[in-house]
Structures are given as structure tokens and as C-alpha cells.
Amino acid sequence: MIPEATLVLALIIVFCADFALHKSERKNFTLGVLTGALLLCQLVPCFIAEPVEAFGGIYVATPIANVMKVILTAGTFIVVVMSQAWLETTKRYAGEYYMLLLSTLLGMYMMLSSGSFLMFFLGLEMASVPLACMVALDKKKKESAEAAAKYILIATFSSGVMLFGISFIYAATGSLYFDNVAEVITAKPLSIIGMVFFFSGLGFKISLVPFHFWTADTYQGAPTPVTGYLSVVSKGAATLTLAIILTKVFGSMIHYWQPMLWIVIMLTITVGNLMAIRQTELKRFMAFSSISQAGYIMLAVIGADPATSQTALTFYVLVYVVANMSVFSVISAVEHKAGAGTQMSAYNGLYQTNPKLAFIMTIALFSLAGIPPFAGMFSKFFVFMAGVQGQDAHPFWPYFVVFVALVNTVVSLYYYLLIVKAMYIKPEDHPLPAFAHGKAINASLTICTVGIVLFGICSCIYQWIANAAGM
């Protein structure tokens, strides 16, 4: 448990530093540098962690889980960097914000390394409760309080549904350990109901349709860095954990959960894309984009080969982190550095005065849409291939689901191009004036843009993930 132990140590260091820097004028900056440095140091134990079980199997460290921990830690580092623009405007909350950020990351670590439903549920709650506090952190905005109220209510309800499902699974099998449940579970009505309730509860966390109604309001009301964190980092942990549990624990019931997943994936991608077209507020726009992307991520899970599915899913999350965080870095710069808000109309004619920012935004949007030669095209290709691989029992439906996803890729290109059109083509007599983005925003944009370009070219990264998934 070295990754978890070192993260707890980092949390204690930030907690003590918050007290020590109480009257410092550069407190926000110093805490940001400290938290970022600790997260970079945190990458080392995640890389070197060995496959092991602890506490009788309730904690299980696997290579693919360690890879995802690396990705989530890197994504959290980008969030810390881009958060500087927002924290400069608030002049407060830095200590609380960074402690909550590390706390929710610790919960995601525990989720990924869970070996029983009990540990998984505790990890999920450790991740969810600090997230609700982060959503409500901007107390001067009523939208932030409303977003937090909706998030915590939905999170409470989904946790209750999931716990209800876990109790059914325990009643049917007599155990909460993943290995023990997998050995004895059969397709009895109690097991099926438990599996459906469990999937429904986690579907709320991932924003799968029809469990997505909280997403747009919460994303719009939360501070922009928190919205970015919600859209990528928390989603990555939940999707991989769901994929592992479905294949490892409910593998013998694949004929029941696979058709359910086909329907949910098609609804999620389609509804997310169609609703995104209607949005004029950029954070709501990215919320429905995030819903659609969740469908693409889960597309890998329907494949018959667990190793290929987990590899494609993890690589998709990696590419999604850099592309989505690039978009949110631009939104944060326009909102907090230029004071322009988050309406899409604020981006009209952005290329005239801020060409570099418009160009980086275009690259990120093209990657999200799956346009070559950016990394998003490769990530979509891999999840499509994983979705249809080894489907001998059901040769038609997996291909049909992938076909629906391909058609929706064209739809997603249309609504992503709406932002590009606003920046480059839409006339604007008084576009946003040229403004300095700040070193922190420039750093996050540089990291994300390099990732968008290189992750699709450097095959060693995909091979590293594939090796971990095959172990």
C-alpha cells in the first residue's frame, strides 16, 4: 500500500503547511507548488508498486490499477496547475481545496485496489464526499451551492441504491470478497437484481444515461477546475473499477449484463451528443460531451477479452485526460484572466486577438472528436476494436453498437466545430481583448497539448498499458 501511504503523507504535509502559511501573502502559490511537487513525487510509488494482496484480500494491487493510479495522479497534477487562475481570484480556500483534492484522489486509489465490495464502497464514498465539498467551495456563487446540493443528493441516492444491490449479492453468495463471489455466484433472481442495482448506483457516478440528470447543473455551478476534475479524473477511476468488477465478479453472468451495457452505451453516446448541440453555456456543453465520452469509454467493456478491454479503456482515459483538461484550461483562462464568463458567445472572434489560445482549443476539440492525427483518433479506434473483439456468441449486436458509436462520432464533430466556428468564423466587432494567460495556465496547456500530439504517436505508451493489463 505504498501509493496510498505516501498520498496520506502528502495530505498531512499540505495540512501542516496550510497552518504554517496562515498569514503569508503568497500562501495560495506556495501551497500550489507544494501540492504539485508532492503529486509528481507520488508518481514514483505508483510506478514501482508490485502486485500484492493485503488484509486477507480486501486490498489488491494489480499492474493495471497502478497504471490508472499514475494517470489519475498526473491528471490531478494538471488540475492543481490550472487551478492557480481560479485561486488568484478567490484569494482564499487554497488549503482546503488542495486537501480535498488529495482526499478524493486517495478514495479513488482505494477503489481501484479494492478486493471486496466493502472496500470498494468505502473508497467510493471517500472520493465522493470531498468532491461535494469541492463543488460547493465557491460560496459567493449561489450556482455553486445549488450544484453541490444536487450532487450530494444524487450521490446519496446512488450510494443507497448501490448498497442495496451489494446486500442482495451478499445474500445470494454469503461473501463480499470479489474472488469468493465469482466462485459461487449464479444467475439467480437475487444475484441479477443485485447486479442491476450495483450497476445503476455506479452509473450515477459515471454519468451514464439514464442516470445523468445531475451532470449538467453540477458542472455548470462548480468552479471550473473542479468541473475539469469531475469530468476526467473521477470518471477514469469509476470506469476501470466497473470494468474489472463486471468481468471478474460477474463474468459468469455476462449474458445478462452485456445486453444491458449495449443499451446503456447507445443511449449514453446518443443522448449526450444530441443534448450537447443545444447548449450555449460552455461548461454545460462540456458536461454533455463528458456524458457522451463516458459511453465511448464503456464501449471497451463489452469486448470478450478482458485484457484488451482494460487496455483500450485505460488508454482512452489517458488521452481523454489531456484533451479535456486542455479545454478546461482555456475555459479557466477566459473566465478568470479575461473575466468573460463561460457563455459560448464570449469566444466569438477569439482567434483575432488570442490566436494561440484558439489554436490550442481547436487541437483539443479535434482530439475529443477523434480527428487524425491527434491521440483521440487512436483512442477511439482502440475502444471500437476492443468492443467487437472475440464476439463469437453475439456477432451482430456488438458491431451494431460500434456502428451507432461511429455515427455519433460524426455528430460529435459537428458540435465540437461549433466552438471552432465561433473562434474563427463568427464575426465579432468587439472580440475579447488580448490577455495574459499566466504561467500556470501556459504550463497546463503545454502539458496537455504535448500529450494530445505524442500519445497517439508513441506506441510504447499503449504497449506499457497492454503489458500491465495482461499480467
Beta strands, then each sheet from edge to edge (+ up, - down):
strand 1: 52-54
strand 2: 59-61
sheet 1: 1+ 2-
end
